[in-house]
Amino acid sequence: MKKTYKIEVDCANCAAEMENVARNTPGVKSASVNFMGLKMTVEFEEGADAATVMEEVCKAVKKVDDECEIYLP
C-alpha cells in the first residue's frame, strides 16, 4: 500500500534526511520525498499498520529537524 503525505521542510538537505529516516523505519518498504512539491510518498510493508508506522516516522523526523513536519490525515 502506498500513501502520500503533505510535508513541511525548509531545505533540500533536510528533505533528503527525512526520506532516509522514513526508509529506515520498520514497516516502511520504500519512501521518497518531493522537496519542490512538499510531499512524501511512503510504501508500507505487507501487513504493516500505516497509521502506527507513520507515527514512528514522525517521531524519527522530529529528531532530524524539529521544524520538519509530516501532516497525517
Backbone atoms as SQL, in Angstrom:
CREATE TABLE atoms (id INTEGER PRIMARY KEY, chain TEXT, resi INTEGER, resn TEXT, atom TEXT, x REAL, y REAL, z REAL);
INSERT INTO atoms VALUES
  (1, 'A', 1, 'MET', 'N', 0.840, -1.169, 0.000),
  (2, 'A', 1, 'MET', 'CA', 0.000, 0.000, 0.000),
  (3, 'A', 1, 'MET', 'C', 0.891, 1.241, 0.000),
  (4, 'A', 2, 'LYS', 'N', 0.539, 2.200, -0.847),
  (5, 'A', 2, 'LYS', 'CA', 1.261, 3.461, -0.910),
  (6, 'A', 2, 'LYS', 'C', 0.350, 4.591, -0.467),
  (7, 'A', 3, 'LYS', 'N', 0.940, 5.541, 0.263),
  (8, 'A', 3, 'LYS', 'CA', 0.204, 6.731, 0.673),
  (9, 'A', 3, 'LYS', 'C', 1.104, 7.951, 0.482),
  (10, 'A', 4, 'THR', 'N', 0.491, 9.082, 0.189),
  (11, 'A', 4, 'THR', 'CA', 1.221, 10.331, 0.023),
  (12, 'A', 4, 'THR', 'C', 0.791, 11.299, 1.110),
  (13, 'A', 5, 'TYR', 'N', 1.774, 11.970, 1.703),
  (14, 'A', 5, 'TYR', 'CA', 1.536, 12.894, 2.809),
  (15, 'A', 5, 'TYR', 'C', 2.107, 14.265, 2.467),
  (16, 'A', 6, 'LYS', 'N', 1.398, 15.299, 2.888),
  (17, 'A', 6, 'LYS', 'CA', 1.904, 16.660, 2.749),
  (18, 'A', 6, 'LYS', 'C', 2.958, 16.862, 3.833),
  (19, 'A', 7, 'ILE', 'N', 4.057, 17.516, 3.460),
  (20, 'A', 7, 'ILE', 'CA', 5.128, 17.768, 4.421),
  (21, 'A', 7, 'ILE', 'C', 5.498, 19.243, 4.427),
  (22, 'A', 8, 'GLU', 'N', 6.203, 19.631, 5.462),
  (23, 'A', 8, 'GLU', 'CA', 6.778, 20.969, 5.545),
  (24, 'A', 8, 'GLU', 'C', 8.254, 20.797, 5.859),
  (25, 'A', 9, 'VAL', 'N', 9.089, 21.331, 4.963),
  (26, 'A', 9, 'VAL', 'CA', 10.539, 21.210, 5.120),
  (27, 'A', 9, 'VAL', 'C', 11.174, 22.419, 4.459),
  (28, 'A', 10, 'ASP', 'N', 12.238, 22.944, 5.067),
  (29, 'A', 10, 'ASP', 'CA', 12.833, 24.192, 4.606),
  (30, 'A', 10, 'ASP', 'C', 13.961, 24.046, 3.602),
  (31, 'A', 11, 'CYS', 'N', 14.662, 22.921, 3.605),
  (32, 'A', 11, 'CYS', 'CA', 15.808, 22.808, 2.702),
  (33, 'A', 11, 'CYS', 'C', 15.882, 21.405, 2.104),
  (34, 'A', 12, 'ALA', 'N', 16.556, 21.309, 0.970),
  (35, 'A', 12, 'ALA', 'CA', 16.675, 20.029, 0.269),
  (36, 'A', 12, 'ALA', 'C', 17.436, 19.000, 1.102),
  (37, 'A', 13, 'ASN', 'N', 18.429, 19.447, 1.869),
  (38, 'A', 13, 'ASN', 'CA', 19.184, 18.532, 2.714),
  (39, 'A', 13, 'ASN', 'C', 18.282, 17.894, 3.772),
  (40, 'A', 14, 'CYS', 'N', 17.437, 18.704, 4.391),
  (41, 'A', 14, 'CYS', 'CA', 16.506, 18.171, 5.396),
  (42, 'A', 14, 'CYS', 'C', 15.513, 17.212, 4.746),
  (43, 'A', 15, 'ALA', 'N', 15.084, 17.514, 3.527),
  (44, 'A', 15, 'ALA', 'CA', 14.169, 16.626, 2.804),
  (45, 'A', 15, 'ALA', 'C', 14.826, 15.273, 2.560),
  (46, 'A', 16, 'ALA', 'N', 16.099, 15.283, 2.188),
  (47, 'A', 16, 'ALA', 'CA', 16.836, 14.035, 1.974),
  (48, 'A', 16, 'ALA', 'C', 16.966, 13.251, 3.280),
  (49, 'A', 17, 'GLU', 'N', 17.194, 13.948, 4.370),
  (50, 'A', 17, 'GLU', 'CA', 17.285, 13.292, 5.684),
  (51, 'A', 17, 'GLU', 'C', 15.937, 12.693, 6.079),
  (52, 'A', 18, 'MET', 'N', 14.842, 13.418, 5.804),
  (53, 'A', 18, 'MET', 'CA', 13.501, 12.900, 6.093),
  (54, 'A', 18, 'MET', 'C', 13.267, 11.594, 5.330),
  (55, 'A', 19, 'GLU', 'N', 13.647, 11.599, 4.065),
  (56, 'A', 19, 'GLU', 'CA', 13.470, 10.415, 3.228),
  (57, 'A', 19, 'GLU', 'C', 14.277, 9.245, 3.776),
  (58, 'A', 20, 'ASN', 'N', 15.512, 9.492, 4.158),
  (59, 'A', 20, 'ASN', 'CA', 16.381, 8.455, 4.696),
  (60, 'A', 20, 'ASN', 'C', 15.816, 7.876, 5.994),
  (61, 'A', 21, 'VAL', 'N', 15.360, 8.744, 6.879),
  (62, 'A', 21, 'VAL', 'CA', 14.791, 8.297, 8.156),
  (63, 'A', 21, 'VAL', 'C', 13.541, 7.453, 7.907),
  (64, 'A', 22, 'ALA', 'N', 12.692, 7.899, 6.998),
  (65, 'A', 22, 'ALA', 'CA', 11.468, 7.150, 6.699),
  (66, 'A', 22, 'ALA', 'C', 11.796, 5.765, 6.146),
  (67, 'A', 23, 'ARG', 'N', 12.756, 5.707, 5.240),
  (68, 'A', 23, 'ARG', 'CA', 13.147, 4.424, 4.633),
  (69, 'A', 23, 'ARG', 'C', 13.652, 3.430, 5.668),
  (70, 'A', 24, 'ASN', 'N', 14.264, 3.934, 6.728),
  (71, 'A', 24, 'ASN', 'CA', 14.847, 3.068, 7.750),
  (72, 'A', 24, 'ASN', 'C', 13.905, 2.769, 8.909),
  (73, 'A', 25, 'THR', 'N', 12.659, 3.181, 8.798),
  (74, 'A', 25, 'THR', 'CA', 11.673, 2.910, 9.842),
  (75, 'A', 25, 'THR', 'C', 11.038, 1.545, 9.589),
  (76, 'A', 26, 'PRO', 'N', 10.974, 0.689, 10.622),
  (77, 'A', 26, 'PRO', 'CA', 10.338, -0.623, 10.445),
  (78, 'A', 26, 'PRO', 'C', 8.904, -0.465, 9.945),
  (79, 'A', 27, 'GLY', 'N', 8.543, -1.285, 8.959),
  (80, 'A', 27, 'GLY', 'CA', 7.206, -1.236, 8.374),
  (81, 'A', 27, 'GLY', 'C', 7.162, -0.452, 7.069),
  (82, 'A', 28, 'VAL', 'N', 8.252, 0.273, 6.756),
  (83, 'A', 28, 'VAL', 'CA', 8.313, 1.043, 5.513),
  (84, 'A', 28, 'VAL', 'C', 9.098, 0.237, 4.481),
  (85, 'A', 29, 'LYS', 'N', 8.468, -0.011, 3.343),
  (86, 'A', 29, 'LYS', 'CA', 9.129, -0.722, 2.248),
  (87, 'A', 29, 'LYS', 'C', 9.971, 0.252, 1.437),
  (88, 'A', 30, 'SER', 'N', 9.410, 1.441, 1.146),
  (89, 'A', 30, 'SER', 'CA', 10.153, 2.473, 0.437),
  (90, 'A', 30, 'SER', 'C', 9.539, 3.829, 0.758),
  (91, 'A', 31, 'ALA', 'N', 10.338, 4.873, 0.557),
  (92, 'A', 31, 'ALA', 'CA', 9.861, 6.233, 0.801),
  (93, 'A', 31, 'ALA', 'C', 10.595, 7.177, -0.135),
  (94, 'A', 32, 'SER', 'N', 9.877, 8.197, -0.592),
  (95, 'A', 32, 'SER', 'CA', 10.507, 9.230, -1.404),
  (96, 'A', 32, 'SER', 'C', 9.895, 10.575, -1.050),
  (97, 'A', 33, 'VAL', 'N', 10.752, 11.598, -1.070),
  (98, 'A', 33, 'VAL', 'CA', 10.320, 12.954, -0.747),
  (99, 'A', 33, 'VAL', 'C', 10.473, 13.816, -1.994),
  (100, 'A', 34, 'ASN', 'N', 9.424, 14.556, -2.312),
  (101, 'A', 34, 'ASN', 'CA', 9.462, 15.542, -3.384),
  (102, 'A', 34, 'ASN', 'C', 9.580, 16.901, -2.705),
  (103, 'A', 35, 'PHE', 'N', 10.801, 17.438, -2.665),
  (104, 'A', 35, 'PHE', 'CA', 11.054, 18.700, -1.957),
  (105, 'A', 35, 'PHE', 'C', 10.260, 19.845, -2.571),
  (106, 'A', 36, 'MET', 'N', 10.260, 19.951, -3.885),
  (107, 'A', 36, 'MET', 'CA', 9.559, 21.058, -4.542),
  (108, 'A', 36, 'MET', 'C', 8.045, 20.957, -4.361),
  (109, 'A', 37, 'GLY', 'N', 7.520, 19.739, -4.375),
  (110, 'A', 37, 'GLY', 'CA', 6.082, 19.536, -4.212),
  (111, 'A', 37, 'GLY', 'C', 5.628, 19.434, -2.773),
  (112, 'A', 38, 'LEU', 'N', 6.600, 19.396, -1.855),
  (113, 'A', 38, 'LEU', 'CA', 6.323, 19.244, -0.422),
  (114, 'A', 38, 'LEU', 'C', 5.427, 18.038, -0.140),
  (115, 'A', 39, 'LYS', 'N', 5.859, 16.890, -0.693),
  (116, 'A', 39, 'LYS', 'CA', 5.114, 15.649, -0.481),
  (117, 'A', 39, 'LYS', 'C', 6.070, 14.501, -0.190),
  (118, 'A', 40, 'MET', 'N', 5.595, 13.573, 0.615),
  (119, 'A', 40, 'MET', 'CA', 6.326, 12.339, 0.899),
  (120, 'A', 40, 'MET', 'C', 5.418, 11.175, 0.521),
  (121, 'A', 41, 'THR', 'N', 5.943, 10.259, -0.293),
  (122, 'A', 41, 'THR', 'CA', 5.206, 9.052, -0.659),
  (123, 'A', 41, 'THR', 'C', 5.860, 7.883, 0.054),
  (124, 'A', 42, 'VAL', 'N', 5.039, 7.128, 0.759),
  (125, 'A', 42, 'VAL', 'CA', 5.528, 6.001, 1.550),
  (126, 'A', 42, 'VAL', 'C', 4.812, 4.733, 1.097),
  (127, 'A', 43, 'GLU', 'N', 5.595, 3.701, 0.823),
  (128, 'A', 43, 'GLU', 'CA', 5.040, 2.382, 0.541),
  (129, 'A', 43, 'GLU', 'C', 5.299, 1.523, 1.768),
  (130, 'A', 44, 'PHE', 'N', 4.243, 0.920, 2.273),
  (131, 'A', 44, 'PHE', 'CA', 4.331, 0.149, 3.509),
  (132, 'A', 44, 'PHE', 'C', 4.522, -1.336, 3.218),
  (133, 'A', 45, 'GLU', 'N', 5.217, -2.006, 4.129),
  (134, 'A', 45, 'GLU', 'CA', 5.384, -3.452, 4.012),
  (135, 'A', 45, 'GLU', 'C', 4.033, -4.124, 4.208),
  (136, 'A', 46, 'GLU', 'N', 3.888, -5.276, 3.595),
  (137, 'A', 46, 'GLU', 'CA', 2.631, -6.012, 3.694),
  (138, 'A', 46, 'GLU', 'C', 2.309, -6.324, 5.160),
  (139, 'A', 47, 'GLY', 'N', 1.084, -6.042, 5.572),
  (140, 'A', 47, 'GLY', 'CA', 0.642, -6.311, 6.932),
  (141, 'A', 47, 'GLY', 'C', 0.943, -5.207, 7.927),
  (142, 'A', 48, 'ALA', 'N', 1.688, -4.191, 7.512),
  (143, 'A', 48, 'ALA', 'CA', 2.022, -3.081, 8.425),
  (144, 'A', 48, 'ALA', 'C', 0.827, -2.147, 8.573),
  (145, 'A', 49, 'ASP', 'N', 0.637, -1.641, 9.784),
  (146, 'A', 49, 'ASP', 'CA', -0.416, -0.663, 10.047),
  (147, 'A', 49, 'ASP', 'C', 0.134, 0.722, 9.712),
  (148, 'A', 50, 'ALA', 'N', -0.393, 1.319, 8.649),
  (149, 'A', 50, 'ALA', 'CA', 0.134, 2.591, 8.141),
  (150, 'A', 50, 'ALA', 'C', 0.122, 3.684, 9.210),
  (151, 'A', 51, 'ALA', 'N', -0.939, 3.778, 9.981),
  (152, 'A', 51, 'ALA', 'CA', -1.047, 4.839, 10.995),
  (153, 'A', 51, 'ALA', 'C', 0.039, 4.692, 12.058),
  (154, 'A', 52, 'THR', 'N', 0.255, 3.484, 12.532),
  (155, 'A', 52, 'THR', 'CA', 1.272, 3.232, 13.562),
  (156, 'A', 52, 'THR', 'C', 2.669, 3.496, 13.015),
  (157, 'A', 53, 'VAL', 'N', 2.926, 3.019, 11.804),
  (158, 'A', 53, 'VAL', 'CA', 4.240, 3.225, 11.191),
  (159, 'A', 53, 'VAL', 'C', 4.503, 4.721, 11.007),
  (160, 'A', 54, 'MET', 'N', 3.511, 5.459, 10.543),
  (161, 'A', 54, 'MET', 'CA', 3.708, 6.888, 10.299),
  (162, 'A', 54, 'MET', 'C', 3.927, 7.670, 11.599),
  (163, 'A', 55, 'GLU', 'N', 3.356, 7.216, 12.686),
  (164, 'A', 55, 'GLU', 'CA', 3.636, 7.857, 13.979),
  (165, 'A', 55, 'GLU', 'C', 5.125, 7.725, 14.302),
  (166, 'A', 56, 'GLU', 'N', 5.689, 6.546, 14.030),
  (167, 'A', 56, 'GLU', 'CA', 7.118, 6.324, 14.267),
  (168, 'A', 56, 'GLU', 'C', 7.976, 7.150, 13.308),
  (169, 'A', 57, 'VAL', 'N', 7.540, 7.259, 12.055),
  (170, 'A', 57, 'VAL', 'CA', 8.263, 8.081, 11.083),
  (171, 'A', 57, 'VAL', 'C', 8.273, 9.535, 11.561),
  (172, 'A', 58, 'CYS', 'N', 7.139, 10.025, 12.022),
  (173, 'A', 58, 'CYS', 'CA', 7.051, 11.421, 12.504),
  (174, 'A', 58, 'CYS', 'C', 7.993, 11.658, 13.678),
  (175, 'A', 59, 'LYS', 'N', 8.046, 10.732, 14.613),
  (176, 'A', 59, 'LYS', 'CA', 8.954, 10.861, 15.763),
  (177, 'A', 59, 'LYS', 'C', 10.404, 10.915, 15.299),
  (178, 'A', 60, 'ALA', 'N', 10.752, 10.045, 14.364),
  (179, 'A', 60, 'ALA', 'CA', 12.126, 9.990, 13.869),
  (180, 'A', 60, 'ALA', 'C', 12.487, 11.260, 13.101),
  (181, 'A', 61, 'VAL', 'N', 11.548, 11.784, 12.338),
  (182, 'A', 61, 'VAL', 'CA', 11.786, 13.007, 11.559),
  (183, 'A', 61, 'VAL', 'C', 12.025, 14.192, 12.489),
  (184, 'A', 62, 'LYS', 'N', 11.301, 14.253, 13.590),
  (185, 'A', 62, 'LYS', 'CA', 11.476, 15.358, 14.553),
  (186, 'A', 62, 'LYS', 'C', 12.881, 15.360, 15.144),
  (187, 'A', 63, 'LYS', 'N', 13.520, 14.186, 15.198),
  (188, 'A', 63, 'LYS', 'CA', 14.890, 14.104, 15.700),
  (189, 'A', 63, 'LYS', 'C', 15.874, 14.684, 14.678),
  (190, 'A', 64, 'VAL', 'N', 15.527, 14.610, 13.390),
  (191, 'A', 64, 'VAL', 'CA', 16.365, 15.173, 12.329),
  (192, 'A', 64, 'VAL', 'C', 16.325, 16.689, 12.403),
  (193, 'A', 65, 'ASP', 'N', 15.109, 17.232, 12.433),
  (194, 'A', 65, 'ASP', 'CA', 14.917, 18.682, 12.489),
  (195, 'A', 65, 'ASP', 'C', 13.542, 18.933, 13.076),
  (196, 'A', 66, 'ASP', 'N', 13.499, 19.637, 14.197),
  (197, 'A', 66, 'ASP', 'CA', 12.239, 19.873, 14.901),
  (198, 'A', 66, 'ASP', 'C', 11.237, 20.662, 14.060),
  (199, 'A', 67, 'GLU', 'N', 11.717, 21.381, 13.041),
  (200, 'A', 67, 'GLU', 'CA', 10.809, 22.187, 12.212),
  (201, 'A', 67, 'GLU', 'C', 10.221, 21.408, 11.039),
  (202, 'A', 68, 'CYS', 'N', 10.741, 20.208, 10.768),
  (203, 'A', 68, 'CYS', 'CA', 10.175, 19.369, 9.722),
  (204, 'A', 68, 'CYS', 'C', 8.840, 18.833, 10.195),
  (205, 'A', 69, 'GLU', 'N', 7.889, 18.752, 9.282),
  (206, 'A', 69, 'GLU', 'CA', 6.534, 18.325, 9.656),
  (207, 'A', 69, 'GLU', 'C', 5.975, 17.395, 8.596),
  (208, 'A', 70, 'ILE', 'N', 5.281, 16.345, 9.047),
  (209, 'A', 70, 'ILE', 'CA', 4.513, 15.471, 8.164),
  (210, 'A', 70, 'ILE', 'C', 3.068, 15.588, 8.631),
  (211, 'A', 71, 'TYR', 'N', 2.197, 15.959, 7.714),
  (212, 'A', 71, 'TYR', 'CA', 0.785, 16.136, 8.061),
  (213, 'A', 71, 'TYR', 'C', 0.044, 14.838, 7.824),
  (214, 'A', 72, 'LEU', 'N', -0.382, 14.205, 8.910),
  (215, 'A', 72, 'LEU', 'CA', -1.099, 12.947, 8.839),
  (216, 'A', 72, 'LEU', 'C', -2.599, 13.221, 8.747),
  (217, 'A', 73, 'PRO', 'N', -3.295, 12.380, 7.967),
  (218, 'A', 73, 'PRO', 'CA', -4.760, 12.584, 7.831),
  (219, 'A', 73, 'PRO', 'C', -5.494, 12.272, 9.126);
